[in-house]
């Protein structure tokens, strides 16, 4: 069984990268919606690959006094230039940075996910690998995006490098999503295991990334501006690939080069919210009882400058261009989709119903139409999605006829409140829940209009990893649940156990799984909704 699954994963990955790197491939409007969804996701990921983004952001000028130019701002190279980095996209960023910096770079250390170098070699993405005899040391760790001893060693090496710098040195810091797990350095006497247990428990209770990082910073030597403080008096230049809604610099990778805007009281309020204060280890209580003033003063990072060079919005723009090339009328809803997966799945189900009802021009007093419209608008308000005006976003669809294919795009990051002990991730569970929601509506008399459409929903992590699984996410279609039930699968049971990966692996030999391998980038998740009237290709 294990060897068969490994062979399946290799086939999926080979197909993924062969398709995404095919030269001169012309999109066909006659393809199945599933392939269209995959093309949109590939384009989203391709747009935020680290190499092109870094070349746009970082320029070396050698005429006269050498200096780096970032967004028009110069940084003189007075003495020595060093590099550190941590995150899922950092290896590719480091490869390009070293190429740009040349002999000006003295030394570097990057902390990257376990196995990423082998993955990139096997998938032919050698442009993301460092050259032989590189001056940058690569340290792998944080398997399944969880801090471990290997990541702790990398963090110690990075800290030692930073602490040895002088006022004439320039430290280039490459930061991307996943950096929190790859730069663990708990404040003694807190151990790595104790800190990991607390953050995992918070995540299982549905804590947001902002809440998780607030707690991490309170217990960390290097987060919350700690790396910049360690490097002082050196100049610090941070280039950031954002994986957090709104691109807050103090939250991405827990803000190692940004003075923390959070206090110990903020951390305690979060722990109290999730009823964890009573069970904290003594070491954690000791650290939290200390004054947080030194971790919250803005002047703690006087020589640090940070800039976001890539984000989820950029990835969505790439997906939008691909969808339009395929002939879809495309609406980019938001790059701030958030909330618990069951609520977000209900939102997408209502949204799909509303689009189908609006574009089919159903005549007469169709009772579901007004009800669905009110429900989806109310839920959009409840989710408090930044910048989403659903009424305005959907206006272009109201003038369409039923034959027009439609693509809805969104990005962000949902949360899962764990109830079982199954295997899965937020993207796979979201896809499974959307499928079940649509099936339940389709099975009612008021939901018969859905049968007149083809619908595909895709949810995938741009980093290629969805929870502790080999998948980046999953796709579902309108008829998937019918087929699954015919084969004896009870979706509700899988969802109660948070076991979406097991379902998708078993059902139709894993054909609905999104398998990419580690992509070398990370800007949160991409959601793709494709709707086409049946018979219109």
Phi and psi in degrees as a GROMACS rama.xvg file:
@    title "Ramachandran Plot"
@    xaxis  label "Phi"
@    yaxis  label "Psi"
@TYPE xy
-64.0178  -45.7145  UNK-2
-65.2397  -36.8049  UNK-3
-63.7583  -40.4496  UNK-4
-65.7148  -40.3061  UNK-5
-62.1581  -41.122  UNK-6
-62.7594  -40.0032  UNK-7
-61.4587  -43.3492  UNK-8
-63.2453  -41.4783  UNK-9
-63.4867  -41.1602  UNK-10
-63.7062  -45.5047  UNK-11
-58.546  -46.7927  UNK-12
-65.6494  -41.3928  UNK-13
-61.5661  -43.351  UNK-14
-64.9131  -40.8807  UNK-15
-59.6923  -54.0353  UNK-16
-74.1367  -30.5904  UNK-17
-63.3698  -42.268  UNK-18
-68.7604  -42.0025  UNK-19
-75.2329  -17.8328  UNK-20
-111.097  8.707  UNK-21
-66.0293  128.565  UNK-22
-79.8526  135.561  UNK-23
68.3053  21.6674  UNK-24
-71.6594  125.856  UNK-25
-100.375  122.694  UNK-26
-65.0419  141.189  UNK-27
-112.639  129.929  UNK-28
-69.9758  -11.6253  UNK-29
-89.1393  -1.89935  UNK-30
-66.8255  160.827  UNK-31
-65.8219  151.888  UNK-32
-58.885  -33.0412  UNK-33
-58.6748  -45.5539  UNK-34
-67.0039  -35.6017  UNK-35
-62.1749  -42.9378  UNK-36
-61.2884  -41.6313  UNK-37
-63.8213  -40.3323  UNK-38
-63.0541  -40.3409  UNK-39
-63.0316  -41.7877  UNK-40
-67.3293  -41.6114  UNK-41
-58.4658  -43.2503  UNK-42
-65.2269  -37.864  UNK-43
-61.1698  -48.0655  UNK-44
-65.4457  -43.63  UNK-45
-61.2277  -31.7466  UNK-46
-68.7059  -27.4751  UNK-47
-112.871  24.0533  UNK-48
-64.0556  143.168  UNK-49
-65.5319  -34.0688  UNK-50
-58.2898  -59.2169  UNK-51
-58.7449  -37.6966  UNK-52
-65.5079  -41.7368  UNK-53
-68.5337  -37.1061  UNK-54
-65.7766  -32.1906  UNK-55
-71.4807  -31.6332  UNK-56
-91.001  -29.2471  UNK-57
-119.552  121.276  UNK-58
-125.941  133.094  UNK-59
-103.303  123.264  UNK-60
-108.89  126.704  UNK-61
-112.376  -7.15934  UNK-62
-69.3782  123.904  UNK-63
75.1482  -137.907  UNK-64
-74.6053  127.791  UNK-65
-65.1275  142.289  UNK-66
-156.828  155.328  UNK-67
-96.5236  140.658  UNK-68
-115.39  122.069  UNK-69
-127.968  114.81  UNK-70
51.1114  43.3252  UNK-71
81.182  -4.64266  UNK-72
-98.3698  127.693  UNK-73
-88.1649  145.547  UNK-74
-130.777  109.585  UNK-75
-69.7368  140.964  UNK-76
-98.601  90.5541  UNK-77
-82.2111  -45.2972  UNK-78
-119.581  -101.721  UNK-79
-112.75  148.42  UNK-80
-112.51  123.843  UNK-81
-120.922  162.856  UNK-82
-140.082  134.78  UNK-83
-134.253  159.377  UNK-84
-163.263  159.155  UNK-85
-160.224  131.505  UNK-86
142.724  170.486  UNK-87
-73.2061  -21.4552  UNK-88
-104.207  2.28666  UNK-89
-73.344  -29.8692  UNK-90
-62.1755  -46.6824  UNK-91
-65.4305  -36.9373  UNK-92
-63.4245  -42.4874  UNK-93
-65.638  -38.7621  UNK-94
-60.8565  -43.1018  UNK-95
-72.2279  -40.7015  UNK-96
-59.812  -43.5297  UNK-97
-64.4078  -37.0601  UNK-98
-64.3774  -39.0777  UNK-99
-71.0765  -44.1453  UNK-100
-78.4656  -29.458  UNK-101
57.488  -135.356  UNK-102
-73.3715  -8.71609  UNK-103
-69.4969  -22.4338  UNK-104
-80.7918  123.779  UNK-105
-87.5794  -48.3968  UNK-106
-161.461  151.835  UNK-107
-147.951  157.647  UNK-108
-140.494  128.917  UNK-109
-127.595  140.435  UNK-110
-107.791  116.341  UNK-111
-131.073  164.086  UNK-112
-62.1487  146.945  UNK-113
-57.3936  126.508  UNK-114
86.4759  -0.350539  UNK-115
-68.1202  -33.319  UNK-116
-65.7914  -43.1987  UNK-117
-64.0488  -41.0995  UNK-118
-60.4683  -45.7607  UNK-119
-66.4432  -36.4491  UNK-120
-63.7065  -47.8847  UNK-121
-68.463  -25.2337  UNK-122
-97.3679  6.81615  UNK-123
76.8452  14.1799  UNK-124
-94.3034  56.9285  UNK-125
-71.5797  -14.9917  UNK-126
-65.879  -16.5551  UNK-127
-93.7661  2.51118  UNK-128
-102.108  148.282  UNK-129
-73.0151  150.733  UNK-130
-76.8006  159.743  UNK-131
-56.24  146.735  UNK-132
61.5064  30.9164  UNK-133
-64.1203  150.028  UNK-134
-85.444  -0.365271  UNK-135
-103.527  125.604  UNK-136
-85.8127  127.771  UNK-137
-101.602  126.594  UNK-138
-124.383  122.868  UNK-139
-100.02  145.473  UNK-140
-173.865  -162.932  UNK-141
54.7032  54.0753  UNK-142
-58.9986  137.708  UNK-143
57.513  29.5309  UNK-144
62.6053  30.4102  UNK-145
-118.041  132.221  UNK-146
-60.9858  137.498  UNK-147
-141.495  -175.635  UNK-148
-63.1567  -34.721  UNK-149
-66.266  -42.1118  UNK-150
-66.0843  -34.7619  UNK-151
-63.9076  -40.5517  UNK-152
-62.4816  -42.2649  UNK-153
-62.6212  -42.8377  UNK-154
-62.1668  -39.14  UNK-155
-64.8944  -40.3098  UNK-156
-65.2467  -42.4356  UNK-157
-63.8979  -41.5642  UNK-158
-63.1529  -43.0284  UNK-159
-61.3971  -42.4862  UNK-160
-61.0382  -46.9749  UNK-161
-63.0457  -40.9379  UNK-162
-69.6255  -16.7797  UNK-163
-91.5722  4.31265  UNK-164
-84.1795  159.3  UNK-165
-118.431  178.623  UNK-166
-66.6713  -20.6954  UNK-167
-89.2316  -3.36984  UNK-168
-92.2958  153.151  UNK-169
-120.551  124.379  UNK-170
-107.503  114.36  UNK-171
-90.1243  120.693  UNK-172
-112.693  119.997  UNK-173
-99.5609  125.266  UNK-174
-131.396  133.968  UNK-175
-145.488  174.354  UNK-176
-55.3486  147.662  UNK-177
90.1755  -5.53564  UNK-178
-65.1422  -29.1969  UNK-179
-61.0666  -45.8342  UNK-180
-71.1656  -26.3488  UNK-181
-92.7369  -1.07915  UNK-182
-131.676  55.6607  UNK-183
-83.4949  128.231  UNK-184
-150.912  76.001  UNK-185
-63.1496  145.857  UNK-186
-72.2184  122.872  UNK-187
-58.276  143.483  UNK-188
-91.2318  11.5866  UNK-189
-64.6952  133.692  UNK-190
-94.5917  162.816  UNK-191
-60.3289  -39.4687  UNK-192
-64.4542  -41.8292  UNK-193
-65.8182  -43.0246  UNK-194
-65.2639  -40.4661  UNK-195
-64.1884  -39.7647  UNK-196
-63.0617  -41.916  UNK-197
-65.3572  -46.3689  UNK-198
-68.7006  -37.5423  UNK-199
-64.6293  -39.981  UNK-200
-66.0108  -40.241  UNK-201
-61.2385  -44.6429  UNK-202
-61.638  -40.3238  UNK-203
-66.9266  -22.1245  UNK-204
-90.5518  2.12375  UNK-205
92.4917  17.7965  UNK-206
-63.5631  144.268  UNK-207
-76.5754  166.461  UNK-208
-62.6362  -34.5327  UNK-209
-63.5543  -42.6308  UNK-210
-67.46  -42.6232  UNK-211
-59.6275  -45.3903  UNK-212
-71.7714  -27.972  UNK-213
-63.3056  -42.6324  UNK-214
-69.9631  -43.0108  UNK-215
-57.4454  -45.0112  UNK-216
-62.4626  -37.3621  UNK-217
-66.5408  -19.8432  UNK-218
-112.158  12.7464  UNK-219
-121.519  145.273  UNK-220
-77.1282  -33.5905  UNK-221
-105.695  -21.3497  UNK-222
-80.3153  169.527  UNK-223
60.4133  40.3979  UNK-224
87.2843  1.07624  UNK-225
-63.0297  -36.5728  UNK-226
-67.8226  -41.84  UNK-227
-63.8255  -37.9656  UNK-228
-66.0531  -37.7395  UNK-229
-65.8135  -33.8833  UNK-230
-81.7822  -17.5303  UNK-231
-55.7356  136.024  UNK-232
-95.1215  17.3205  UNK-233
-65.962  152.003  UNK-234
-75.8058  134.374  UNK-235
-116.276  129.176  UNK-236
-122.264  111.867  UNK-237
-102.69  126.096  UNK-238
-109.815  121.663  UNK-239
-119.955  129.949  UNK-240
-103.071  111.658  UNK-241
-81.1413  136.248  UNK-242
-124.711  25.6896  UNK-243
-129.197  138.866  UNK-244
-58.2922  129.633  UNK-245
84.6838  -6.13317  UNK-246
56.4876  43.146  UNK-247
-73.5797  119.573  UNK-248
-62.7656  -29.456  UNK-249
-81.0426  -5.63135  UNK-250
-105.378  -35.4948  UNK-251
-60.7519  123.105  UNK-252
53.3446  25.6194  UNK-253
65.5091  23.3842  UNK-254
58.4048  56.0056  UNK-255
-67.6397  -19.7187  UNK-256
-115.024  17.5962  UNK-257
-130.402  131.125  UNK-258
-57.8229  133.177  UNK-259
-69.3056  136.611  UNK-260
-94.429  3.1884  UNK-261
-108.153  156.111  UNK-262
-118.885  172.539  UNK-263
-60.1723  -34.3599  UNK-264
-63.6119  -36.6313  UNK-265
-61.3919  -43.1761  UNK-266
-61.7904  -45.2737  UNK-267
-64.3015  -36.5821  UNK-268
-64.573  -38.3149  UNK-269
-66.5758  -44.3399  UNK-270
-63.4733  -35.737  UNK-271
-69.5842  -39.066  UNK-272
-56.19  -40.1285  UNK-273
-98.1094  16.7403  UNK-274
56.1028  49.0891  UNK-275
-117.077  -2.78266  UNK-276
-63.7504  -35.4548  UNK-277
-71.7581  -22.4632  UNK-278
-110.265  19.2374  UNK-279
-71.4587  139.596  UNK-280
-60.2009  154.604  UNK-281
-59.7294  -37.3634  UNK-282
-62.1263  -40.3958  UNK-283
-67.5187  -41.0839  UNK-284
-60.9518  -37.9583  UNK-285
-62.4859  -46.4972  UNK-286
-66.0232  -43.8545  UNK-287
-70.3409  -19.8935  UNK-288
-79.3191  -14.8775  UNK-289
-75.0317  161.189  UNK-290
-65.2082  138.573  UNK-291
-99.4853  7.23367  UNK-292
-59.5163  -43.0628  UNK-293
-65.7321  -15.8278  UNK-294
-101.148  3.10335  UNK-295
-125.78  -4.37989  UNK-296
-76.5315  125.495  UNK-297
-56.8849  -33.3591  UNK-298
-72.0137  -1.14854  UNK-299
-65.0528  -23.7574  UNK-300
-121.934  58.5991  UNK-301
-71.1531  -19.1514  UNK-302
-117.871  31.1318  UNK-303
-115.505  131.437  UNK-304
-128.063  129.237  UNK-305
-125.873  143.94  UNK-306
-143.627  135.997  UNK-307
-83.312  123.241  UNK-308
-107.457  -7.74685  UNK-309
-160.329  151.638  UNK-310
-157.144  174.243  UNK-311
-62.195  -36.3257  UNK-312
-59.9418  -40.9026  UNK-313
-63.0361  -41.6565  UNK-314
-63.4531  -41.9347  UNK-315
-63.5953  -35.926  UNK-316
-63.3141  -36.9415  UNK-317
-65.0532  -41.8261  UNK-318
-65.5262  -38.2195  UNK-319
-62.5428  -43.7778  UNK-320
-61.4642  -41.165  UNK-321
-65.1172  -44.5186  UNK-322
-61.8357  -40.9371  UNK-323
-67.1835  -35.8018  UNK-324
-63.7085  -28.4523  UNK-325
-83.5806  -2.63003  UNK-326
97.0359  11.3085  UNK-327
-87.763  141.166  UNK-328
-75.9902  119.24  UNK-329
-116.11  133.732  UNK-330
-120.782  120.162  UNK-331
-90.3002  107.09  UNK-332
-76.1772  -55.2094  UNK-333
-167.739  154.304  UNK-334
-109.842  22.4204  UNK-335
-128.382  30.633  UNK-336
-66.4368  127.667  UNK-337
-151.817  172.916  UNK-338
120.754  170.632  UNK-339
-70.7923  141.655  UNK-340
-58.2438  -35.252  UNK-341
-65.5902  -38.0541  UNK-342
-70.4731  -42.803  UNK-343
-65.7904  -38.0971  UNK-344
-62.4642  -40.8134  UNK-345
-64.2058  -38.8525  UNK-346
-59.7385  -48.6552  UNK-347
-66.157  -36.0387  UNK-348
-61.8035  -47.1769  UNK-349
-63.523  -39.9675  UNK-350
-64.3824  -43.0616  UNK-351
-62.9252  -43.002  UNK-352
-60.2567  -44.7913  UNK-353
-62.9168  -43.4051  UNK-354
-63.3888  -42.6506  UNK-355
-62.2013  -41.1948  UNK-356
-68.172  -41.7952  UNK-357
-66.6288  -43.3219  UNK-358
-84.15  -15.7712  UNK-359
-83.0768  -7.91658  UNK-360
53.4064  48.3895  UNK-361
-67.675  126.336  UNK-362
-89.4365  163.469  UNK-363
81.2489  -173.14  UNK-364
-88.5409  84.8528  UNK-365
-86.1815  108.313  UNK-366
-61.084  -30.2355  UNK-367
-68.7634  -27.4348  UNK-368
-63.7439  -53.8735  UNK-369
-64.1365  -37.6817  UNK-370
-64.2361  -45.7629  UNK-371
-65.6314  -43.1758  UNK-372
-61.1662  -44.8058  UNK-373
-63.5527  -40.5106  UNK-374
-66.4264  -42.1609  UNK-375
-71.1638  -35.5789  UNK-376
-67.3997  -39.2484  UNK-377
-65.5288  -41.3987  UNK-378
-69.6533  -35.4861  UNK-379
-60.7358  -39.2013  UNK-380
-67.6791  -41.3168  UNK-381
-63.0145  -37.8394  UNK-382
-71.9295  -16.1876  UNK-383
53.7441  50.2905  UNK-384
-81.1734  118.06  UNK-385
-59.1261  128.249  UNK-386
77.5178  5.78587  UNK-387
-95.605  112.446  UNK-388
-110.327  93.7624  UNK-389
-64.8912  -39.305  UNK-390
-60.1191  -43.6171  UNK-391
-70.3577  -40.0365  UNK-392
-63.3972  -35.2613  UNK-393
-90.6699  -0.168861  UNK-394
-56.145  -42.2606  UNK-395
-60.2261  -25.5703  UNK-396
-75.8127  -21.7826  UNK-397
-70.4164  -16.8557  UNK-398
-96.6813  0.949602  UNK-399
-84.8629  157.546  UNK-400
-99.2127  168.565  UNK-401
-61.9624  -22.8617  UNK-402
-80.6004  -8.48884  UNK-403
-78.6448  121.723  UNK-404
-73.3367  146.228  UNK-405
-128.375  139.181  UNK-406
-125.067  126.081  UNK-407
-110.573  131.678  UNK-408
-122.675  140.967  UNK-409
-151.037  160.187  UNK-410
-143.872  167.427  UNK-411
146.249  -145.642  UNK-412
-156.931  122.014  UNK-413
-92.5864  174.663  UNK-414
-127.174  155.68  UNK-415
-123.667  127.827  UNK-416
-93.272  109.086  UNK-417
-70.3007  133.374  UNK-418
-121.872  -25.1392  UNK-419
-119.396  -168.287  UNK-420
-122.058  27.2172  UNK-421
-78.3256  -171.502  UNK-422
-118.592  129.809  UNK-423
178.989  -166.635  UNK-424
-154.202  169.793  UNK-425
-62.8901  -35.5914  UNK-426
-70.1668  -43.3101  UNK-427
-65.7426  -41.4044  UNK-428
-67.5676  -36.7974  UNK-429
-62.8513  -45.297  UNK-430
-61.9206  -41.9919  UNK-431
-65.7458  -39.7248  UNK-432
-69.5214  -37.834  UNK-433
-61.7786  -43.5374  UNK-434
-59.0056  -43.7099  UNK-435
-69.2696  -40.0629  UNK-436
-59.4351  -48.4141  UNK-437
-65.2155  -37.1585  UNK-438
-62.2128  -42.6863  UNK-439
-64.4552  -39.925  UNK-440
-67.2564  -45.4266  UNK-441
-61.3822  -26.7038  UNK-442
-81.0956  -6.22794  UNK-443
-96.0331  164.771  UNK-444
-66.9539  -35.4129  UNK-445
-72.9576  -15.6741  UNK-446
-98.8857  9.72567  UNK-447
-63.6509  -23.0955  UNK-448
-62.4441  -24.9749  UNK-449
-63.1204  -28.5309  UNK-450
-63.3221  -17.4163  UNK-451
-83.8819  2.9833  UNK-452
-129.059  153.874  UNK-453
-96.6568  134.806  UNK-454
-136.119  132.463  UNK-455
-129.667  135.345  UNK-456
-121.617  130.719  UNK-457
-124.304  135.477  UNK-458
-133.77  122.227  UNK-459
-145.587  145.789  UNK-460
-84.6842  128.807  UNK-461
-65.7597  -16.0901  UNK-462
-81.9892  -10.5155  UNK-463
86.9925  7.82134  UNK-464
-136.78  122.142  UNK-465
-114.821  98.2394  UNK-466
65.7119  -160.978  UNK-467
-82.4925  53.517  UNK-468
-132.543  172.669  UNK-469
-85.1747  -2.83345  UNK-470
-97.9712  152.568  UNK-471
-89.1552  -18.852  UNK-472
163.163  -151.279  UNK-473
-158.747  164.471  UNK-474
-119.211  154.724  UNK-475
-139.266  156.847  UNK-476
-126.481  169.687  UNK-477
-62.6401  -33.3468  UNK-478
-98.4113  8.11978  UNK-479
-63.4182  -42.1931  UNK-480
-66.2832  -39.1059  UNK-481
-56.1185  -47.4264  UNK-482
-66.206  -38.9418  UNK-483
-64.4135  -42.3557  UNK-484
-66.914  -34.7639  UNK-485
-63.2338  -28.8469  UNK-486
-90.0603  3.24345  UNK-487
92.4256  11.8234  UNK-488
-90.2047  131.981  UNK-489
-105.302  102.627  UNK-490
-62.9038  -34.8892  UNK-491
-59.7394  -37.949  UNK-492
-66.3595  -40.577  UNK-493
-63.7697  -41.5162  UNK-494
-69.0941  -38.4571  UNK-495
-60.0367  -29.9103  UNK-496
-98.3832  9.73843  UNK-497
47.6133  50.38  UNK-498
-120.169  43.1112  UNK-499
-64.2226  -36.8296  UNK-500
-62.814  -40.7946  UNK-501
-62.4534  -43.0287  UNK-502
-59.8639  -53.4678  UNK-503
-64.4658  -30.7005  UNK-504
-67.5925  -40.8202  UNK-505
-78.2938  -37.4071  UNK-506
-75.3757  121.88  UNK-507
49.6311  41.3446  UNK-508
56.406  33.946  UNK-509
77.0282  17.1046  UNK-510
-67.9611  -16.4433  UNK-511
-95.7764  -0.65021  UNK-512
-79.182  145.243  UNK-513
-98.2323  105.222  UNK-514
-113.762  111.263  UNK-515
-120.2  -21.1668  UNK-516
72.4488  172.46  UNK-517
-59.8945  130.075  UNK-518
-90.8696  -19.4458  UNK-519
90.0443  5.91498  UNK-520
-140.67  176.289  UNK-521
-169.502  104.251  UNK-522
-133.701  48.0583  UNK-523
70.8484  -150.311  UNK-524
-109.98  156.807  UNK-525
-120.159  131.274  UNK-526
-114.615  129.061  UNK-527
-124.214  125.348  UNK-528
-116.016  121.875  UNK-529
-117.174  130.603  UNK-530
-132.381  128.845  UNK-531
-143.498  134.536  UNK-532
-64.2565  139.112  UNK-533
-61.2637  137.946  UNK-534
87.9493  -3.59212  UNK-535
-106.7  98.776  UNK-536
